[in-house]
Each structure stands twice: as structure tokens, then as C-alpha cells.
Amino acid sequence: SAMRNEHTKRTKTVCTYCAVGCTFDVWTKDRHILKIEPMHGPANGISTCVKGKFAWGHINSPDRLTKPLLRDGESFREITWDEALDIIEKKFKQIKADHGPDALAFIASSKCTNEESFLMQKLARAVIGTNNVDNCARYCQNPATMGLQRTVGYGGDSGSIADIEKAGLILMVGCNPAENHPVLCTRVKRSHKHRGQRLIVADLRKHEMAERADIFMRPNPSTDAVWFSAVAKYIIDSGLAKMDFVNKWVNNFDEYKKSLDPFTLEYAEKITGIPAATLVTVAHEIARADGVCILFAMGVTQHCGGSDTATALSNLLLVTGNYMRPGAGAYPLRGHNNVQGASDLGSMPNVFSGYQKVDDPDIRAKFEADWGVTLPTSKGLDNHEMIRAIQEGKLKSLYIKGEDTITSDANAGDVGDALGNCEFLIVQDINFSETCRFADIVLPAAASLEKDGTFTSTERRIQRIYKAIEPLGESKADWEIIQLIANRMGGHWNYSHPSEIMDEVARLTPLFAGVNYDRLEGYKSLQWPIAADGKDSPLLFTEKFPFPDGKARFYPIEYIPPCIESNPEFDLHLNNGRLLEQFQQGSMTYRTPGFKVLSPSTFLEISPELATERGITTGRYVQLMSPYGIVRVQAVVTDRVQGKQLYMPINSVVEPVNRLTSSFTDRNTHTPAYKETAVIMTVLPEQ
Ligand code: SF4
């Protein structure tokens, strides 16, 4: 009734701004969001940060897409869903007939639900017949996952967020949780201040937690693997290794010990710039601590040697016995709300849901029997390879869901050329993103408050979101759109609710065997692995590691120096990261009035030394040039950075840092070496 429409409604949801996974009730009246009320969520209790509490302007933004769009020359025109689906069906069928299924590729979203990630890979594999499917973890977290899978078997946080408080020592490496994971970081601040928890920070930049740290080290860029290994070697050589743990739980010690031979303290000091005495102090802190958690993020992963650095980090935890107990282990701090889930649910070129390999005949047979199809047998293309394959003319169609590729991937100029050359590009999003400008068809997707589903936070915690309001205009939930496309391509899918998709996931995926919507009702949640009886795993490793003999393994690595060209002309190192008030390139947060003025569009941090040398004061415009592009940006002189290192937030679409970044990648995972950028700086005339 009309009266009832006047009533307010409260709906449980999960924040979409970071992977901490804060939950709360959202109060709505019609389409108006009245307030956010935290209700003792498992990760956040009654806390939220500024983004979760206020940044909901994107839901009703005038920039929302409400109808499918078709390219019409240089502009777009609105079309009906039927017309859009007709075109997609015709083009997909034509490309598949002319060039085979591997001429099509699919990119799932770390913003979307688990169920939607599962359907995206099912569309690619079961309906189209290709393993060309990936998600944006490729840009950030894949090296972390690989380093952990190599050593301990699962790529996920070792314990829950609450367990971080139980550690004797927190080591933060290449991450900035005070801005990027605020509610999680509050726990560290509290335990450090009030409970004597030790804090060591290794970072190029003196961020808030570096200021608070007991020890702050500034290694030279791209050298973390060296000091991790040198500290491990010192610990072993000094008889401080936890050999009881190693002998019982870890294979390959002798080979690992030998691989550490080059990593002497002298060598480490030379490469990292950290004094040997500091490394010795750090080694003793780690060896002595009652539980060590290493929190890390893109400062570790986005390098040519990113996955090897993550491996060295995990080796160090193993040799010091820092797994299998609360308050110890590796915490790869995932960025997006569902970056963990997008990979967990199989939107990757080499694995189905739960990291089951596509080239394993038994696994494939299980999926083939359930889905009633024959599946492709070899690994598909990852995001990075898709861009190359378009340039080489091998890939004709790309379907991108909930990702602004052009402002996210490295080397924007190159990616733009590729997207411009793609024969048939579908972009599905809530707003008309920069990437939409390259699309042939744009599909309007529903926002998180407009659909049901689940997200998986950084602590492997699966939580439900509930529909609070109807999708705006003719936008639809991503799972519904994927199903419409699958059925046009002969999929015969019949999902009426995301819970049915999750039941299928549980049936096919041992990691999620006991997951279902009843067990996730309201504020209930489950941390994977989830046994068939519903028992979940706040602590990732308890009775064994997920290898055939139940033991973890040391995985020796070599140091991979940064792969930026050694052209001495490009004399400055450019680092990048996020801001508290913004999310990514701002396509969501900039839609909340006030957020844009809270923080400037972008800026460049310059050290006092460099500022003096070049005659730069705060507010002066400078131009940065790399071999790939140019940006103009305002300088901020600050001792957060030192020497010839510069820092720029990634939050600008006008002067995006990814115009400067190269196409070099981590050699194992193809994650862009975003943190290895060399530039020339010119001071622009005063305006
Ligand atoms: Fe959202 Fe992360 Fe802030 Fe929590 S900490 S409210 S999940 S942005």
C-alpha cells in the first residue's frame, strides 16, 4: 500500500569498499539511504570507517547506467535488453564459428558476488567452451596467492582479523592499512598501544603506521625478498629457527637452507640499504615474539619478483614456526570487497571454483558430469595475455564485468590501443566508466544494495548481502545478465535465486562443501574451508597443510631485481597507492558529494631533499614522464617520502598514474609491476 511505501526498511549488507568485510544494517525509505547502522558484525563489531558509513552516493547517482547502450559512431544510443541480447548472441556465435571459442574472453569482477564470479567462469567454460576467464586479482593479489600456495597450500589469510590482536609482533610490509583497511588497522593500533604488541613496518613511505612503529625500515624499492631471506638465514645460522615445528611440519629444509647462502647480512645491506645491525635486531624480534603476523599487500606483490617475495615471506614464517596458531601467519590484505571470492569461485584461467585445476582430468570429469558438457582442457588466457592477444589479432571479443580496465591495468596507453582494436567489447557496470568509452555494448548492472548474494572478505569469511532496494531503471543483477547471455548461447540455465548457485558451488567444490544460505542467514558467516557438516575454519591450518602428506614446504627462491629499464635518464622512482577517503579511481566514491572535496583529485609527494634540489615548493605543478606516458600533477613536499622516491595516489581519472606504468609483470603470475616505475620530472612554469 501507499502507507507501507512510506515506511523505512532495514536490510543487512556488507560494505563494498574494502576486503575487511564490515557488515551493518542499511536503513532505506524508497530509494533513499537514511543511515548505516553497525550491528556487531563478525569483523567490525560496531565500527565502520568513513567510506562504509557515508560513501553510498553512487547508488542513486545521476551517472548510473539505466539502459543497455549500443555504440553509434563516436557516441552511444539506448537500446532494449532484447536488442542487446540479440546483438551479443549474433556476435558471440559468429566469432565462435569463425575463430573458435578461444577468440572470446571474460573478465569477472572483484566487486561482484561469489555467485556472479562462479557464473562468469561457467559461462566461459561450459557455454562458450574456453578457459579465457580472469578477474582483477591479476592486477594485485595473485603473487600473494602463489607465494602462499607454493609453501602452505592455500592462498588466504592464515587466521581471522580478530586473531591479529593475539600476535606478539606485527610485521607490516608494503601495505598501508591505516588508509586501506581502516577497521582492521584499528585493532593493531589498539594492541600496540595498550597490550605491548610489537610493530615493525617495512615500507618506502613513512605512513601513519610507520610513524607508530617500534622499528621502521625503508628498504630500497623491490628488495623485500632480500631482507626476508637474510633474516631467515641469520635466524637459522644463529640457532634461532623453530626446528621442532620445521621437523614436524615442513618439507625441504635442507634445500631451503642452502638456497639462503647468498643472503648474507652484508649482501642484504648492500641491496636493501637497511643496515645489517637493524636486520639483526629484526631477526631477534621475530625469533623471540610470541606469534608473528605478517600483513602485506601490493608493495610486496606488484613487482617483477612479486610472487617470489611473497614466497620468501612465507618461508620466513615457516622457519620461525609462525603458522598453525592464532596470532601467527600470513595476512595478504585483499583490496576489494570480493577480490578473495572472485578467485575462490573460479574466475581464473587455470582453475575451477576452489582452485580445482582445469587440466586435471578427474576434476574436469566431475564438472562435465554435473554440467552435461565437454570442457576445454588447457589453461586459458589471463588478463595480461588477453590484452596481448587482442593486439595480435587472436582475441576478438572481451566481456568485462564490473572493472574499469583502462584506469586499472598498467600502461593505460597500450591497453587503450588494445581495447580500441577489440572487435566486440561488452562492458557491464553500474556507471559509465572510462572503459565503457571503448565498448560496443554497455550493459547496466545493479549495485550491491539492489541484489542478493555473498562476498568473501580478506579473512576468508563468506557473508550475505540482501536486496534493500530495487535495481535502478532497467539495470539487472550481474548474475541475471550472465544467465540471459548464457541462455541465448544454449546454456539452459534456470537459477531463480543466488542461493541455488551457491548450492551448486557446494556440490562441486570441496573447499565450500558445507556452504549454504541457511548457514549464512543474517549476520551468520563461514570462513573457508567449510566441511560438509558446516564446520568452518577461522584458523586456516590446524591439523595439517593441504598437501598430500599434510606438510608445508619450503620453496627456495632467487632474488629478482626490478625490471625497469636501466635508462639513467629516468632517474626518479615513482611509487603509488590509495587514499582513505577514496576508493580506486573514485568511480564510486566521487559520486558522494563531499568526498571529492575532502581530498584533492591527485598529488605527488616529493621529499624535502629533492624539493630543495629542484627548487619545488608545495602546490607547484610538475610533469612526470615515463617511457609510456605523461601526467601533470601538483607537488606536496613531505618527509613521508625520501630521496629520489616519489609517491602518487592511484585515485585520479584525469591524471592517472597508470599512464606512466609499464607492461612489465611478475614473471610467474603476470601481475603488473606497478611499483617499478621510473620517471623524469620537469617543473612546470608557475601558473
Ligand atoms: Fe568498508 Fe573497509 Fe571501511 Fe569496513 S574498513 S567500513 S569494509 S571500507
Residues whose N, C-alpha, C, O or C-beta is under 5 A from the ligand:
A	BS01	SF4	C15 Y17 C18 V20 G21 C22 T48 C49 K51 G52 H181 P182 V183
